[in-house]
């Protein structure tokens, strides 16, 4: 698997991945009616203002991550590649690049995403209520997770306990 910087040529594929995986994410949270495409929300949510990386196998993009030094804001994997290490690889790449504590918010009900973040060294630190970014007419509850930063060569810290 190759993790590389996003290029404008990736836009169509990234939209396809987001749109398919976003449906799964919202269904898990009981928010299917809140669905909007990446094309509809990217500008308002500042998608291109983040550091963007894509994961490809062969020459096919299978996922992407968008982050800042403090926040992992977007992580989407093509549903055909769920459970194949794409999300883990993208998280590790973001953690290596940020090399600092990083937070992420996950819609309550998205147990698969929470499990993935816990597996990669994030810890649950709280819950927040608010409205869905980009589709503010929908109230949401999120689980807030924090990664304490890198403490080992492989980009992960050991979970306590």
Secondary structure, DSSP 8 states (H G I E B T S, - for coil): -EEEE--GGGHHHHHHHHHHHHHHHHHHTT-GGG---HHHHTTTTTGGGSEEEEEEETTEEEEEEEE-SSBEEEEEE-GGGTTTTHHHHHHHHHHHHH-S-EEEEEETT-HHHHHHHHHTT-EEEEEEEEEETTEEEEEEEEEEEEE----STTS------
